[in-house]
Amino acid sequence: MALSPITRRRLANFRANRRGWWSMWIFLALFSVALFAEFVANDRPLVIRYDGQWFFPVLFDYAETDFGGDFPTAADYHDPFLKEKIAARGWALWPPVPYSYQTVVRNLPQPAPSPPTWLLPADAIGPDTPFNLLGTDDQARDVFARVLYGFRIAVLFGFTLTIISSIIGVVAGAVQGYYGGLVDLLFQRFIEIWSGMPQLFLLIILASVIEPTFWVLLVFLLLFSWMSLVGVVRAEFLRGRNFDYVRAAKALGVSDAVVMFRHILPNAMVATLTFLPFILSGSVTVLASLDFLGFGLPPGSPSLGELVQQGKNNLQAPWLGITAFVVLATILTLLIFVGEAVRDAFDPRKLPGGAGAR
């Protein structure tokens, strides 16, 4: 299907912002790796060939007895006894990082938190010393694995919160701006009161009643995050409802819903789309902040905010704080650069390859 001239111009403007263009691809590459984190960092082999049979522990659960063990419990693939059994009658293919986000690393050369293996002195590294690219945290868990899984949770949480809150905010702003008058007045007063609610205090009360989870936090933050787009959409609808083609559609008896979401909304979305990358970065920051304060995901969950907290509590282990800072700064920087490119794409004053190119 051929693209319209306006769409082609917007794509050209987006690509002209080289910083945003490459930031998008870098972010998508990192997210793609994190999306399949189980195949990159896991305490289970990807494939096992044992006694002429194929096993896929990364996808399915197996008992120890399936590999010649004595007990019908879940197989511990880091158990030396089970490793010998598998090696004697087959082989195992491990992921690049043989630890999951909750795996306790054994045989550490130093008490946890242990530094990255490549920072250890040569005489401290033995044949059984585990390789931890970014070291371990204070619970002896591999930092790289926790960062990988935490990155996925943070981005998925941000995407989900951004999409749902944007839909609610667009609908609310459309109704408020299209009808105006008393509807607009009452809605504005409600938003002013609702935005003044102490969100952190309410979350503290909620955390004392129930344990916050991914979905509980999502629902709670949705109660307030939808207001970020209402003002922008409201302004666009207040302006768009006075256009001649909108008046003509209403004079012909077209329903309000069709006029709002078919005739006015496409124009209002131009301003709305430029805000989405910034809303996404804000959602990631909110989750990290709540985890840092202890009101976020349940204890033990892979979290970038929890890693920041560990860095604060373990100043003798600077790799924890440095890793958390670098990962969060990279995510937010990439999203901000993408947001700038999206803004340039929808700016009618920018021409492809013109002054707006970077």
KAGI-V654362 format. One record per backbone hydrogen bond with DSSP energy under -1.0 kcal/mol. NH is the residue of the N-H (numbers start at 1). CO is the residue of the C=O. If there is no record, write none. Layout:
nh=NH co=CO
nh=NH co=CO
//
This chain:
nh=8 co=4
nh=9 co=5
nh=10 co=6
nh=11 co=7
nh=12 co=8
nh=13 co=9
nh=14 co=10
nh=15 co=11
nh=16 co=12
nh=18 co=16
nh=21 co=17
nh=22 co=18
nh=23 co=19
nh=24 co=20
nh=25 co=21
nh=26 co=22
nh=27 co=23
nh=28 co=24
nh=29 co=25
nh=30 co=26
nh=31 co=27
nh=32 co=28
nh=33 co=29
nh=34 co=30
nh=35 co=31
nh=37 co=34
nh=39 co=36
nh=40 co=37
nh=41 co=37
nh=42 co=97
nh=46 co=93
nh=47 co=93
nh=48 co=55
nh=49 co=91
nh=50 co=53
nh=51 co=89
nh=53 co=50
nh=55 co=48
nh=59 co=56
nh=60 co=56
nh=64 co=73
nh=66 co=63
nh=67 co=64
nh=68 co=65
nh=69 co=64
nh=75 co=62
nh=79 co=76
nh=83 co=79
nh=84 co=80
nh=85 co=81
nh=86 co=82
nh=87 co=83
nh=88 co=84
nh=89 co=85
nh=91 co=49
nh=93 co=47
nh=97 co=40
nh=105 co=140
nh=117 co=132
nh=119 co=116
nh=120 co=117
nh=124 co=121
nh=125 co=122
nh=129 co=126
nh=136 co=114
nh=137 co=141
nh=140 co=137
nh=143 co=135
nh=146 co=142
nh=147 co=143
nh=148 co=144
nh=149 co=145
nh=150 co=146
nh=151 co=147
nh=152 co=148
nh=153 co=149
nh=154 co=150
nh=155 co=151
nh=156 co=152
nh=157 co=153
nh=158 co=154
nh=159 co=155
nh=160 co=156
nh=161 co=157
nh=162 co=158
nh=163 co=159
nh=164 co=160
nh=165 co=161
nh=166 co=162
nh=167 co=163
nh=168 co=164
nh=169 co=165
nh=170 co=166
nh=171 co=167
nh=172 co=168
nh=173 co=169
nh=174 co=170
nh=175 co=171
nh=176 co=172
nh=177 co=173
nh=178 co=174
nh=179 co=175
nh=180 co=176
nh=183 co=180
nh=184 co=180
nh=185 co=181
nh=186 co=182
nh=187 co=183
nh=188 co=184
nh=189 co=185
nh=190 co=186
nh=191 co=187
nh=192 co=188
nh=193 co=189
nh=194 co=190
nh=195 co=191
nh=197 co=194
nh=199 co=197
nh=202 co=198
nh=203 co=199
nh=204 co=200
nh=205 co=201
nh=206 co=202
nh=207 co=203
nh=208 co=204
nh=210 co=206
nh=217 co=213
nh=218 co=214
nh=219 co=215
nh=220 co=216
nh=221 co=217
nh=222 co=218
nh=223 co=219
nh=224 co=221
nh=225 co=221
nh=227 co=224
nh=228 co=225
nh=233 co=229
nh=234 co=230
nh=235 co=231
nh=236 co=232
nh=237 co=233
nh=238 co=234
nh=239 co=235
nh=240 co=236
nh=241 co=237
nh=243 co=240
nh=247 co=243
nh=248 co=244
nh=249 co=245
nh=250 co=246
nh=251 co=247
nh=252 co=248
nh=253 co=250
nh=254 co=249
nh=259 co=255
nh=260 co=256
nh=261 co=257
nh=262 co=258
nh=264 co=259
nh=265 co=260
nh=268 co=264
nh=269 co=265
nh=272 co=268
nh=273 co=269
nh=275 co=272
nh=279 co=275
nh=280 co=276
nh=281 co=277
nh=282 co=278
nh=283 co=279
nh=284 co=280
nh=285 co=281
nh=286 co=282
nh=287 co=283
nh=288 co=284
nh=289 co=285
nh=290 co=286
nh=291 co=287
nh=292 co=288
nh=293 co=289
nh=295 co=290
nh=301 co=298
nh=307 co=303
nh=308 co=304
nh=309 co=305
nh=310 co=306
nh=311 co=307
nh=312 co=308
nh=313 co=309
nh=314 co=310
nh=317 co=314
nh=320 co=317
nh=322 co=318
nh=323 co=319
nh=324 co=320
nh=325 co=321
nh=326 co=322
nh=327 co=323
nh=328 co=324
nh=329 co=325
nh=330 co=326
nh=331 co=327
nh=332 co=328
nh=333 co=329
nh=334 co=330
nh=335 co=331
nh=336 co=332
nh=337 co=333
nh=338 co=334
nh=339 co=335
nh=340 co=336
nh=341 co=337
nh=342 co=338
nh=343 co=339
nh=344 co=340
nh=345 co=341
nh=346 co=342
nh=350 co=347
nh=354 co=351
nh=357 co=354
nh=358 co=16
//
